[in-house]
């Protein structure tokens, strides 16, 4: 009996469910230890935005420019309602706790599912705990939970529901579009997927137009395009190390408009501009590899899982924004690989758990040290980013291998 089989045999659903529920509260409490960093401040910002709307200001993402698509306001509003007099921080922790525990329950069929589903749930909880407060105190936690529900629907051949959930998740935070595209490429009934996605988008746009939307409806796209290079992104390591070695006119500055730390130095503006087309080029390669795998007769579920991991890594590695919460995205493709019983998983599982842990070390633990270009923080950040690049290479190789093997395709609706 393998180690994983022993773990699964001893896994108790009640313990998994309880861990999923308690994790956000534990991580919020843990976040309070870092007064200089305050990893929960984003949630307080959500409360401020809601307060501005309450005071009669234009609705963010509808008639006022917003960094997120407007449906992201829905979980913020729910958190405020759940928090009541206790405040939005308590409400947000409660909302994430409920969603995560429901996700684990749905994923494991409330304890009745097989070992693959239980291992996927164990990975989900373990990943979040290692990632730390950034994994729960951001809007990404909501989109990730929605994506888990979509993954469960996909595993049960409920393709329309899966695509609708992936699409709605993308309207909360854009990254689940990688899951939707992967599902489209790997699906047998592509028209069904297309129509489901179009109807989901139409529903979101119709509501927005009825609410008086203007050009701000798509402002989240343009706001991202105008950003500089954030210090945690892989590409930022060029200037981080240059500043570390004393290169003139190179370093870190705080952008008050974006509310983040970015790098400055030679050619930063040019590289920042080129990162977005580079990302789309990488995604195009991923789509091509996924299409070739399907044409080669690879298992459709395996193609979805491998392609979604590659696409999500494209969105992270080639992103000029390197926020720690982005690592949350990686958990869903890994869960898909586990759920669909892909082989040779010890490497990606270990790699992603290390990425979660090192990200937690960087933010919030070593973040102040990073601002001063401390040895430990810079080396840790470099290691994390090298792990991301290594995982992208691994994911591309895994996806490429699927295009070389002839196998009987399994129906994906």
C-alpha positions in Angstrom: 0.0 0.0 0.0 1.4 3.4 -1.0 1.8 6.4 1.3 -1.0 8.2 -0.4 -3.3 5.2 0.0 -2.5 5.1 3.7 -3.3 8.8 4.0 -6.6 8.4 2.2 -7.6 5.4 4.3 -7.1 7.4 7.5 -8.7 10.5 6.1 -11.7 11.6 8.0 -14.2 13.8 6.2 -15.3 15.5 9.3 -11.7 16.6 10.0 -11.2 17.8 6.4 -14.5 19.7 6.5 -13.6 21.3 9.9 -10.2 22.2 8.7 -11.6 23.9 5.6 -14.0 25.8 7.8 -11.5 26.9 10.4 -8.6 27.7 8.0 -9.8 31.3 7.2 -10.3 32.2 10.8 -6.9 30.8 11.8 -5.2 32.6 8.9 -7.0 35.9 9.7 -5.8 35.6 13.3 -2.3 34.8 12.1 -2.4 37.8 9.8 -2.8 40.1 12.8 0.8 39.2 13.9 2.2 41.4 11.1 1.3 44.9 12.1 3.7 46.5 9.6 2.4 44.6 6.7 -1.3 44.0 7.6 -2.2 41.3 5.1 -5.9 41.9 5.9 -6.0 45.5 4.6 -7.5 44.5 1.2 -10.6 43.4 3.0 -10.8 46.7 4.8 -10.5 48.4 1.4 -13.5 46.3 0.2 -15.4 47.8 3.1 -14.3 51.3 2.1 -15.5 50.8 -1.5 -18.9 49.6 -0.3 -19.1 52.7 2.0 -18.4 55.0 -0.9 -21.3 53.4 -2.9 -23.5 53.8 0.2 -22.6 57.5 0.3 -24.0 57.9 -3.2 -20.9 57.6 -5.3 -21.1 55.9 -8.7 -21.1 52.1 -8.5 -17.6 50.6 -9.0 -17.3 48.6 -12.2 -20.7 49.9 -13.4 -20.4 53.7 -13.7 -17.0 54.2 -12.0 -13.7 52.7 -13.0 -12.7 49.6 -10.9 -9.8 47.3 -10.6 -12.1 44.2 -10.6 -15.1 43.3 -12.7 -18.3 44.6 -11.0 -19.6 41.1 -9.8 -16.7 41.2 -7.4 -18.8 43.6 -5.3 -21.3 40.7 -4.5 -19.0 38.8 -2.1 -17.9 42.1 -0.6 -21.5 43.0 0.1 -22.2 39.5 1.5 -19.1 39.8 3.8 -20.4 43.1 5.1 -23.8 41.6 5.8 -22.3 38.6 7.5 -20.0 40.8 9.6 -22.7 43.0 10.9 -21.6 45.0 13.9 -18.4 42.9 14.1 -17.1 44.4 10.9 -16.2 43.2 7.4 -13.1 41.3 8.5 -15.2 38.9 10.5 -17.8 38.7 7.7 -15.1 38.0 5.1 -13.6 35.2 7.2 -17.0 33.8 7.7 -17.9 33.9 4.0 -14.6 32.3 2.9 -15.0 29.6 5.6 -18.5 28.8 4.4 -17.5 28.6 0.8 -14.4 26.5 1.5 -16.2 24.0 3.6 -19.0 23.7 1.1 -16.4 23.2 -1.6 -14.7 20.4 0.3 -18.1 18.9 1.0 -19.2 19.0 -2.6 -15.8 17.8 -3.8 -15.9 14.7 -1.6 -19.6 14.1 -2.0 -19.8 14.8 1.8 -17.4 12.0 2.6 -18.8 9.4 0.1 -16.4 10.1 -2.7 -13.3 8.0 -3.5 -9.7 8.5 -2.6 -8.9 10.9 -5.5 -11.6 13.4 -4.4 -10.4 13.2 -0.8 -6.8 13.7 -1.8 -7.8 16.7 -3.9 -9.7 18.2 -0.8 -6.6 17.5 1.4 -4.4 19.3 -1.1 -6.8 22.3 -1.2 -6.8 22.7 2.6 -3.1 22.1 2.9 -2.3 24.5 0.1 -4.3 27.3 1.7 -2.8 26.8 5.1 0.7 26.9 3.7 -0.1 30.0 1.5 -1.2 31.9 4.6 -3.5 35.0 4.9 -3.0 36.1 1.3 -4.9 32.9 0.3 -8.1 33.9 2.1 -8.0 37.7 2.6 -8.4 38.6 -1.1 -11.1 38.4 -3.7 -9.2 35.5 -5.3 -10.4 33.3 -2.5 -13.9 33.7 -3.7 -13.1 33.0 -7.4 -11.1 29.9 -6.3 -14.0 28.5 -4.4 -16.4 29.1 -7.3 -13.8 27.3 -9.6 -13.8 24.3 -7.2 -17.6 24.0 -7.7 -17.0 24.2 -11.4 -14.4 21.5 -11.3 -16.8 19.2 -9.4 -19.5 19.9 -12.0 -17.0 19.0 -14.8 -16.0 15.8 -13.1 -19.7 14.8 -13.1 -20.0 15.7 -16.8 -22.3 18.7 -16.1 -20.5 20.7 -18.7 -23.0 23.6 -18.9 -22.9 24.2 -15.2 -19.1 23.9 -15.1 -18.6 26.5 -17.9 -21.1 28.8 -16.3 -19.3 28.6 -13.0 -15.9 29.1 -14.6 -17.2 32.1 -16.6 -18.9 33.6 -13.5 -15.6 33.1 -11.6 -13.8 35.0 -14.3 -16.2 37.9 -13.8 -15.1 38.0 -10.2 -11.4 37.8 -10.9 -10.3 37.2 -14.5 -8.0 34.1 -14.1 -10.7 31.3 -14.3 -10.9 32.2 -18.0 -7.9 29.8 -18.2 -10.2 27.0 -16.9 -13.0 27.9 -19.3 -10.6 27.9 -22.3 -9.2 24.6 -21.2 -12.7 23.1 -20.9 -13.6 24.4 -24.3 -10.5 22.9 -26.0 -10.9 19.5 -24.2 -14.7 19.3 -24.6 -16.3 17.1 -27.3 -19.4 19.3 -27.5 -17.7 22.6 -28.2 -20.8 24.5 -29.3 -22.5 23.6 -26.0 -19.5 25.1 -24.1 -19.5 28.2 -26.3 -23.2 28.8 -25.9 -23.0 28.3 -22.1 -20.2 30.8 -21.9 -21.9 33.3 -24.1 -25.1 33.1 -22.1 -23.2 33.6 -18.9 -21.5 36.6 -20.2 -24.7 38.0 -21.6 -26.4 37.6 -18.3 -23.6 39.6 -16.5 -23.7 42.3 -19.2 -27.5 42.6 -19.3 -27.6 43.2 -15.6 -24.8 45.8 -15.9 -26.6 47.6 -18.7 -29.9 47.6 -16.8 -27.9 49.2 -13.8 -26.7 52.0 -16.1 -23.3 50.8 -17.0 -20.9 52.9 -19.1 -17.3 52.4 -20.3 -16.3 51.7 -16.7 -17.8 48.2 -17.2 -14.5 47.1 -18.8 -12.2 49.4 -16.8 -10.6 46.4 -15.0 -8.9 45.4 -18.2 -7.3 48.8 -18.9 -6.3 49.3 -15.3 -4.2 46.2 -15.4 -2.6 47.2 -18.7 -1.3 50.5 -17.3 0.4 49.0 -14.2 4.1 48.8 -13.7 6.2 45.7 -12.6 5.3 44.5 -9.1 8.3 43.4 -7.0 7.1 39.8 -6.5 6.6 39.0 -10.2 9.2 36.7 -11.8 10.3 39.4 -14.3 11.0 41.8 -11.4 13.9 39.7 -10.3 16.0 41.5 -13.0 15.7 44.8 -11.2 15.6 43.4 -7.7 19.0 41.8 -8.2 20.3 44.9 -10.0 19.3 47.0 -7.1 20.8 44.4 -4.7 24.2 44.8 -6.5 24.0 48.6 -6.4 23.1 49.4 -10.0 22.3 53.1 -10.2 18.8 54.4 -10.6 17.3 51.0 -9.8 15.1 50.0 -6.9 11.7 49.7 -5.4 9.0 52.4 -5.0 5.5 52.6 -3.7 2.7 53.3 -6.2 0.0 55.2 -4.3 -2.6 54.8 -7.1 -2.2 51.0 -7.5 -1.3 50.6 -3.8 1.6 48.3 -4.3 5.4 48.2 -4.5 6.9 48.2 -7.9 10.4 48.3 -9.4 12.1 51.1 -11.3 15.1 51.1 -13.5 16.4 50.8 -17.0 13.9 49.5 -19.6 11.2 48.9 -17.0 8.5 50.7 -19.0 9.4 48.7 -22.2 9.4 45.3 -20.5 6.2 46.2 -18.6 4.6 46.9 -22.0 5.9 43.7 -23.5 4.7 41.4 -20.7 1.1 41.4 -21.7 1.7 40.3 -25.4 4.2 37.7 -24.0 1.5 36.3 -21.8 -1.0 36.0 -24.6 1.7 34.4 -26.8 2.3 31.8 -24.0 -1.4 31.2 -23.7 -1.6 30.6 -27.5 1.1 28.0 -27.2 -0.9 26.3 -24.4 -4.0 26.3 -26.5 -2.1 24.8 -29.4 -0.6 22.0 -27.3 -4.1 21.3 -25.8 -5.6 21.1 -29.3 -2.9 18.8 -30.5 -3.4 16.5 -27.5 -7.1 16.2 -28.2 -6.3 15.5 -31.9 -3.9 12.8 -30.8 -6.8 11.1 -28.9 -5.6 11.9 -25.4 -8.0 11.5 -22.5 -10.1 14.7 -22.4 -10.1 15.1 -18.6 -6.3 14.7 -18.6 -6.0 17.4 -21.3 -8.2 19.7 -19.3 -6.2 19.3 -16.1 -2.8 19.6 -17.8 -3.9 22.5 -20.0 -5.4 24.4 -17.1 -2.3 24.1 -15.0 -0.2 25.3 -17.9 -2.5 28.2 -18.7 -2.7 29.4 -15.0 1.1 29.3 -14.8 1.2 31.3 -18.0 -1.0 33.9 -16.3 1.4 34.0 -13.3 4.9 33.6 -14.8 4.3 36.2 -17.6 2.4 38.6 -15.4 4.0 41.9 -14.5 1.8 41.8 -11.3 3.0 39.3 -8.8 0.6 39.5 -6.0 0.9 36.6 -3.5 -2.8 35.8 -3.8 -2.2 34.8 -7.4 -0.8 31.5 -6.1 -4.3 30.5 -5.0 -5.1 30.0 -8.7 -2.6 27.1 -8.9 -4.6 24.9 -6.4 -7.5 24.3 -8.8 -5.6 22.8 -11.7 -3.6 20.6 -9.3 -6.9 19.4 -7.8 -8.0 18.6 -11.3 -4.9 16.5 -11.9 -5.6 14.6 -8.7 -9.3 14.2 -9.3 -8.8 12.9 -12.8 -6.1 10.5 -11.6 -3.2 11.8 -13.6 0.1 9.9 -13.1 3.4 11.1 -11.6 1.9 13.7 -9.3 4.5 13.8 -6.6 6.6 16.4 -8.4 3.8 19.0 -9.1 2.2 18.4 -5.7 5.6 19.0 -4.0 6.4 21.9 -6.2 3.1 23.7 -5.6 3.2 23.2 -1.9 6.7 24.7 -1.8 5.4 27.6 -3.9 2.6 28.2 -1.4 5.0 28.0 1.6 7.7 30.3 0.1 5.0 32.8 -0.9 3.9 32.9 2.7 7.5 33.5 3.8 7.8 36.4 1.3 4.4 37.9 2.3 3.8 38.7 5.0 6.7 37.2 7.0 9.7 38.6 5.1 8.0 41.5 3.3 9.6 44.3 5.3 13.0 42.7 4.8 12.3 42.5 1.1 11.6 46.3 1.0 15.2 46.7 2.2 16.5 44.1 -0.2 17.5 41.8 2.6 19.5 38.7 1.7 17.0 36.1 3.1 14.0 37.7 1.5 15.6 38.2 -2.0 16.9 34.7 -2.0 13.5 33.3 -0.9 11.7 35.3 -3.6 14.2 34.1 -6.2 13.6 30.5 -5.2 9.8 30.9 -5.3 10.0 32.5 -8.8 12.4 29.8 -10.0 9.9 27.2 -8.7 7.1 28.9 -10.7 9.2 28.8 -13.9 10.2 25.2 -13.3 6.5 24.2 -12.8 5.6 26.0 -16.1 8.3 24.0 -17.9 7.0 20.8 -16.3 3.4 21.6 -17.1 4.3 22.3 -20.8 6.2 19.0 -21.0 3.2 17.1 -19.4 0.8 18.7 -21.9 3.2 18.0 -24.8 3.4 14.4 -23.8 -0.3 14.0 -24.1 -0.1 15.0 -27.8 2.3 12.1 -28.5 0.3 9.3 -26.9 -2.6 7.7 -28.6 -5.3 6.8 -26.1 -9.0 6.3 -26.1 -10.6 9.7 -25.3 -12.9 9.8 -22.3 -16.1 11.8 -22.9 -16.1 15.3 -21.4 -19.8 15.8 -22.0 
